[in-house]
Amino acid sequence: MLIKSNGAKWRSFDYTVKGKRKTLSMGVYPATGLADARRKAQEARVNVANGIDSSAIRNDIKTERKLTAENEKRLDLGLPSLALSL
């Protein structure tokens, strides 16, 4: 659990991928329960064991969602959609 100076509480998972230390947020306490945070951490451990960076996956998903939303707006305006470039 990471407790910020303003009192906010975050469930987090620290890991190392390719020699670089990273922290992945599992959610905000108490909205994210302990069982859910442990499940997410276990999924991240499996990814790390396979050499996959869970943070990169999360960022790719976030980028894809933003692009999809932008393309929907563009299509509504009659503009061509943007290409995904990962």
C-alpha positions in Angstrom: 0.0 0.0 0.0 1.3 3.4 -1.0 0.1 6.3 1.2 0.6 9.8 -0.3 1.3 12.9 1.7 -2.3 14.1 1.2 -3.6 10.9 2.8 -4.6 9.1 -0.5 -4.1 5.3 -0.3 -3.1 3.3 -3.4 -2.6 -0.4 -3.7 0.6 -0.9 -5.8 2.9 -3.6 -7.1 6.7 -3.0 -7.5 8.5 -5.1 -10.1 11.6 -5.1 -12.3 11.6 -5.7 -16.1 14.8 -5.7 -18.1 16.7 -4.2 -15.1 14.4 -1.3 -14.7 12.3 -0.9 -11.5 8.7 0.0 -12.0 5.5 0.5 -9.9 2.1 -0.5 -11.1 -1.0 0.8 -9.5 -3.6 -1.8 -8.6 -6.3 0.7 -7.6 -7.4 3.2 -5.0 -8.1 2.0 -1.4 -10.9 1.3 -0.4 -12.5 1.1 -3.8 -10.2 -1.7 -4.8 -10.4 -4.6 -2.3 -7.5 -6.7 -1.2 -8.6 -9.8 -3.1 -8.9 -7.8 -6.4 -5.5 -6.1 -5.9 -3.9 -9.5 -5.2 -5.5 -11.0 -8.4 -4.1 -8.0 -10.4 -0.7 -8.4 -8.8 -0.6 -12.1 -9.7 -1.4 -11.3 -13.3 1.4 -8.8 -13.3 3.8 -11.4 -11.8 2.9 -13.9 -14.6 3.6 -11.1 -17.2 7.0 -10.3 -15.5 8.0 -13.9 -15.5 7.3 -14.0 -19.2 9.3 -10.8 -19.8 6.3 -8.7 -20.5 6.0 -5.2 -19.0 2.5 -4.8 -17.5 2.9 -1.0 -17.5 3.5 -1.0 -21.3 0.4 -3.2 -21.9 -1.7 -0.8 -19.8 -0.3 2.2 -21.7 -1.0 0.6 -25.1 -4.6 -0.1 -24.0 -5.0 3.5 -22.9 -3.6 4.8 -26.1 -5.9 2.6 -28.2 -9.0 3.7 -26.2 -8.0 7.4 -26.8 -7.5 6.8 -30.5 -10.9 4.9 -30.8 -12.7 7.8 -29.0 -10.9 10.4 -31.3 -11.8 8.4 -34.4 -15.5 8.2 -33.3 -15.5 12.0 -33.0 -13.8 12.4 -36.4 -16.3 10.1 -38.1 -19.2 12.0 -36.6 -17.8 15.1 -38.1 -17.2 13.4 -41.5 -13.4 13.4 -41.2 -11.2 10.5 -42.0 -10.1 8.3 -39.1 -6.5 8.3 -37.7 -4.3 5.3 -38.0 -3.0 3.5 -34.9 0.8 3.6 -34.7 2.2 1.5 -31.9 
